[in-house]
Amino acid sequence: MIGHQAILGNLKALGAAGKLHHAQLFIGPEHVGKTKLALLLSVFLQGAEEQVILKKQILEGTNPDTVLFLDTGEGLSIEQVRGIVERASQSHSYPYLIFILENIGRMKVEAANALLKVLEEPGADVLFFLTANNEDDVLPTVKSRCHNTYFQTVPESELKEMIAGHVFEEQLLFFAMGRPGKLRRLMEVPEYLTAHQTMLQDILKFLENPQTSSVFDLVRKYESSEFRSEMLDILLQRTRTWDLMERIEESKQLLKQNVNAKLVLENLLLTFAH
């Protein structure tokens, strides 16, 4: 656990004392470590810290009583939530039946309302660990049923412990933006790091001479790219005025809502053009 040891320690203490709220909502930036913390807390609660096989099952999402739903980009469906409600009423072999639901902000209202019912009346020893990248995306009724914990990005001084001596240390810290999960992916997936290095060069070239023609060149390259959000993160890092930073963040949110990517990027990048 990088950067959130105090949060984990506090939740462990509450769990050990039998005072842990049955529904925990972890709110903070993507890849900052919310799901990782939920998994490590589950390992502790299920008594698996010294059991290698059981611990591995929980961390990999294969334990039958620690049910993991990772963010696929679409949000949990109403059918999936109904399955969770049904499973929550069944027996379990380990100390708890735990559900870890990643980025519930993507859920449609119908699915969130179905989840709300089981959050209000959970079975005995049933726990929910929910994560959200954006607090505003979570229904107030769901949020009010949970104990809310807020996560911040991690200082570079702590992230450096993960990459001491790495040949691209400075770039890794720049691209990670204080998010341990992203830093880990950059280190473990060479293609991911290479893509970021290419995006940085594209952004620097664009900012050197942001003509209208270069706007359309950049849009054509990234409008359908799986890394367009990361490209905007790099642009955000290179931007120093508050107005432009706000515009970039707004554009990222629009892209997540599946608004026309070409139009969003053109409207944003044209504000840089001479």
VENPE-V424715 format. One record per helix or strand of 2 or more residues. SS is the DSSP state (2 for helix, 1 for strand). FROM is the first residue (numbers start at 1). TO is the last residue. If there is no record, write none. Layout:
ss=[SS/SS]
from=[FROM/FROM]
to=[TO/TO]
This chain:
ss=[2/1/2/2/1/2/1/2/2/1/2/2/1/2/2/2/2/2/2/2/2]
from=[5/23/34/52/66/78/97/104/109/126/135/140/147/156/169/180/190/212/228/242/261]
to=[16/27/45/60/69/88/101/106/120/132/137/144/150/163/176/188/208/222/237/256/269]
